[in-house]
């Protein structure tokens, strides 16, 4: 390690400690705010994010060279306006519920300082989403961006902080590292003032978050299968799968990774895929594509993440028709011998033919077990019995029906909570199976009123005697 590297690491650690100290003090002020005040601050942040959605999207693509700017604009709008419509009436301060019959009053208490880890695939949208849900729940937040997306994350955090402070929030509630090193990120996660980590990114990052000693919400990878059952509208199914897979060049972890279709409709599915811009890669070209997309030993090649089919084909040294929207690969199995059966954060799709829906069910489970357990799957069908069977049997927490998976899983085209952190439950190594909202970032105090005397059954007697606590106390007094 050079002297310059050592100095930069020390500088980054110092910055992390300073930001945590400021965030801790500002959060202590923020937690005194009542709900109307918090809601006013959140509204100002949403408006500022919406106003800057386009600027931030283009900054993200320019800096990271990942994805499509126009689609990132939509993500930024989703992370502000769509999110706001869902959370605006949430009670996150003071008394949030009261059950007079049970004598229970619930009071929201903020967690404290949130550490937000940001992926390079969805940088500005994730910063705004996490900042908004943190402030809505009266927490401060310190961001650690991916090194390839530092500048756009700093700007997104600045816009959020400026809007929050202008609406009355204390300074320092939203900050973002400018010197991004692993040591600085570790400092944030292990800091004694850190209350909770929101980890969105690769598996290594999420595992580091859970190993830090600080409570964490993490997400796992999403090797999402899309099953097309014979009752489906095939044209509609392919439209939606391609809409999802091409959105921001496949960077959302809930994007489809494989299409599974029953043999009776498989050729129609293939033909419709070609008609919609799919190109099936075969022979030597398929081998070249596999080596380009998946690195030796497993895992997606970072250089293909969020790239266009044309760019990926150039990297692989293969020719594809003009207008290709998705690169398609017919596979016979799942696992290391079939590299493209893994998660691919780019417009590349595996295709499988199966005998029937039961076989399709098994294939989907194989794919999910190969890097997608707990995340998401999608089924295109009009047979409710089969849809319910998939819901009962699949090891995932989002079973999407007749919807594009990228947009459906995050709550854009479904009634799921709008979120860019999607829990995978214990099956996927996560503490929650939910789409993460402000309600995940509050602790709940409970006032519990006396309801009735405790009744105790006397043991080891033939007769059955029931005594109240009051009767027992009187008996003791008379001894």
Secondary structure by P-SEA (a helix, b strand, c coil): ccaaaaaaaaaaaaaaaaaaaaaaaaaaaaaaccaaaaaaaaaaaaaaaaaaaaaaaaaaaaacccccaaaaaaaaaaacaaaaaaccccccccccccccccbbbbbbbbccbbbbbbbccccaaaaaaaaaaaaaabbbbbbbccccccaaaaaaaaaaaaaaaaaccccccbbbbccccaaaaaaaaaccccccccccccaaaaaaaaacccccccccccbbbbbbccccaaaaaaaaaaaaaacccccccccccbbbbccccaaaaaaaaaaabbbbbcaaaaaaaaaaacccccccccccccccaaaaaaaacccccccccbbbbbbccccccccccccccccbbbbbbcccaaaaaaaaaaaaaccccccbbbbbcccaaaaaaaaaccccccccccccaaaaaaccccccccccbbbbcccccccccccccccccbbbbbbccccccbbbbbccccbbbbbcaaaaaaaaaac
